Amino acid sequence: MLNNIGLPGLLLIAVVVLVLFGRGKISSLMGEVGKGITAFKKGVSDSKEELEDSTAAARDVTPEDEKEKDKA
């Protein structure tokens, strides 16, 4: 269905949206979308760092006493 829109169809849709909502409303909406994307990327990177920190801390959980027993 959406495969056959093409450039003229997209331009028509853009003009209709611009007429209905106005330039100011669209620019504020796009600003909010940008803030949302930025917050999402920050959340993903924070959770990735947290996951890496937790896996780094969980790599060697063997107590020191058992390590010395294994060496002997």
CYANA upper distance limits for C-alpha pairs under 8 A (distance plus 0.5 A):
  5 ILE  CA      9 GLY  CA      5.64
  5 ILE  CA     10 LEU  CA      7.18
  6 GLY  CA     10 LEU  CA      6.89
  7 LEU  CA     11 LEU  CA      6.65
  8 PRO  CA     12 LEU  CA      6.66
  9 GLY  CA     13 ILE  CA      6.71
 10 LEU  CA     14 ALA  CA      6.64
 11 LEU  CA     15 VAL  CA      6.68
 12 LEU  CA     16 VAL  CA      6.72
 13 ILE  CA     17 VAL  CA      6.65
 14 ALA  CA     18 LEU  CA      6.58
 15 VAL  CA     19 VAL  CA      6.63
 16 VAL  CA     20 LEU  CA      6.60
 17 VAL  CA     21 PHE  CA      6.51
 17 VAL  CA     22 GLY  CA      8.24
 18 LEU  CA     22 GLY  CA      5.60
 18 LEU  CA     23 ARG  CA      6.68
 18 LEU  CA     26 ILE  CA      7.91
 21 PHE  CA     25 LYS  CA      6.48
 21 PHE  CA     26 ILE  CA      7.08
 22 GLY  CA     26 ILE  CA      6.94
 23 ARG  CA     27 SER  CA      6.67
 24 GLY  CA     28 SER  CA      6.73
 25 LYS  CA     29 LEU  CA      6.60
 26 ILE  CA     30 MET  CA      6.62
 27 SER  CA     31 GLY  CA      6.66
 28 SER  CA     32 GLU  CA      6.83
 29 LEU  CA     33 VAL  CA      6.77
 30 MET  CA     34 GLY  CA      6.63
 31 GLY  CA     35 LYS  CA      6.77
 32 GLU  CA     36 GLY  CA      6.64
 33 VAL  CA     37 ILE  CA      6.73
 34 GLY  CA     38 THR  CA      6.66
 35 LYS  CA     39 ALA  CA      6.62
 36 GLY  CA     40 PHE  CA      6.61
 37 ILE  CA     41 LYS  CA      6.69
 38 THR  CA     42 LYS  CA      6.67
 39 ALA  CA     43 GLY  CA      6.60
 40 PHE  CA     44 VAL  CA      6.70
 41 LYS  CA     45 SER  CA      6.69
 42 LYS  CA     46 ASP  CA      6.52
 43 GLY  CA     47 SER  CA      6.58
 44 VAL  CA     48 LYS  CA      6.57
 45 SER  CA     49 GLU  CA      6.67
 46 ASP  CA     50 GLU  CA      6.63
 47 SER  CA     51 LEU  CA      6.52
 48 LYS  CA     52 GLU  CA      6.67
 49 GLU  CA     53 ASP  CA      6.60
 50 GLU  CA     54 SER  CA      6.65
 51 LEU  CA     55 THR  CA      6.64
 52 GLU  CA     56 ALA  CA      6.55
 53 ASP  CA     57 ALA  CA      6.72
 54 SER  CA     58 ALA  CA      6.57
 55 THR  CA     59 ARG  CA      6.54
 57 ALA  CA     61 VAL  CA      8.37
 62 THR  CA     66 GLU  CA      7.19
 62 THR  CA     67 LYS  CA      7.33
 63 PRO  CA     67 LYS  CA      7.10
 64 GLU  CA     68 GLU  CA      6.90
 65 ASP  CA     69 LYS  CA      6.92
 66 GLU  CA     70 ASP  CA      6.68
 67 LYS  CA     71 LYS  CA      6.90
 68 GLU  CA     72 ALA  CA      6.96
